[in-house]
Amino acid sequence: ALVQICELFLQAFVSSHHISKPEKAGIIPELETFLADQRCQDIRKLSTTIEYRAGTKMMDVFYEDVMHIFRTYRPFIQKWKKINKDYDTLYQQMLIDMQQPDFYANVTFSTVWGRTPG
């Protein structure tokens, strides 16, 4: 259910023209080009993957964040994906799934930066 909601979220961002391609990496592949277009130099990128396993403090924090994010973004997703009552069912299933003892997720965070000339 979490994967399905993440896909809806991504599709809503594409439909709303906040990102151009429906890739799970979102805008990350475009950031280096964006910085180069802004005349940044020495562009670098750092990616870090964080694992979330059931029964850990990190998982507790992840659960709280995901719960709030997808509740807060529901109107945005609904506007751009024309979702119906199934979202609420999917959301509840996501919360149940994330509380299972065998739940595991990983998220890759990327940072892209550069130096302005001068």
Buried (B, 14 or more C-beta within 10 A) or exposed (E): BBEBBBEBBBBBBBBEEEBEEEEEBBBBBBBBEEBEEEEBEEBEBEEEEEEBBBEEEEBEEBBEEBBEEBEEBBEBBBEBBEBEEEBEEBBEBBBEBBEEEEBEBEEEEBEBEBEEEE
